[in-house]
């Protein structure tokens, strides 16, 4: 699966006379998915109910948010 990106030029603010460097910036395709839409898609692939999946995803988001607010790093294998 290819990742869509665009070229973005950025300059060093400490050296404004130098030419900017080119960096890739990812581009999203289409609309974003909401948590209920993700839960619905996951339901189609598993034996769990929509409510079970939505509960797990909601708790996952809350726990990760709390850990990040507490200054901890969160590393989830094969995610994003």
C-alpha positions in Angstrom: 0.0 0.0 0.0 1.5 3.3 -1.1 1.4 6.4 1.2 0.3 9.6 -0.5 2.4 12.7 0.3 3.2 16.2 -0.9 6.4 18.1 -1.0 6.7 20.9 1.6 9.5 23.5 1.7 10.7 24.6 5.1 13.4 27.2 5.9 15.6 27.4 8.9 14.4 30.4 10.9 17.9 31.0 12.2 19.2 31.3 8.6 16.5 33.0 6.5 18.8 33.6 3.5 19.4 29.9 2.9 17.2 28.0 0.5 14.5 25.9 2.2 14.7 22.1 2.4 12.1 19.9 0.9 10.3 17.4 3.3 7.5 15.0 2.6 4.1 15.6 4.3 1.5 12.8 4.3 -1.9 13.5 2.7 -5.1 11.9 3.9 -7.5 10.5 1.4 -11.2 11.0 2.1 -13.0 11.7 5.3 -11.8 10.6 8.8 -13.4 7.7 10.5 -15.2 8.1 13.9 -14.9 5.7 16.8 -18.4 4.2 16.1 -17.4 3.6 12.4 -14.2 1.9 13.4 -16.2 -0.3 15.9 -18.7 -1.2 13.1 -15.9 -2.2 10.7 -14.2 -4.3 13.5 -17.5 -6.0 14.3 -17.7 -7.3 10.7 -14.3 -9.0 11.2 -14.8 -10.6 14.6 -17.2 -12.5 16.7 -17.5 -9.6 19.2 -20.5 -7.4 19.4 -20.5 -3.8 18.4 -21.0 -2.7 22.0 -18.0 -4.8 23.2 -15.7 -3.3 20.6 -16.9 0.2 21.2 -16.3 -0.3 25.0 -12.8 -1.6 24.4 -11.9 1.3 22.0 -13.3 3.9 24.4 -11.3 2.5 27.3 -8.2 2.2 25.1 -8.4 5.9 24.1 -8.9 7.0 27.7 -6.0 4.9 29.1 -3.6 6.1 26.3 -4.7 9.7 26.8 -4.1 9.4 30.6 -0.7 7.9 30.1 0.4 10.6 27.7 -0.9 13.3 30.0 1.2 11.7 32.8 4.3 12.1 30.5 4.6 8.4 29.6 5.5 7.2 26.2 3.0 4.8 24.5 4.4 2.3 22.0 1.8 0.1 20.2 3.4 -2.5 17.9 2.2 -2.3 14.3 0.0 0.8 14.9 0.1 3.8 12.7 
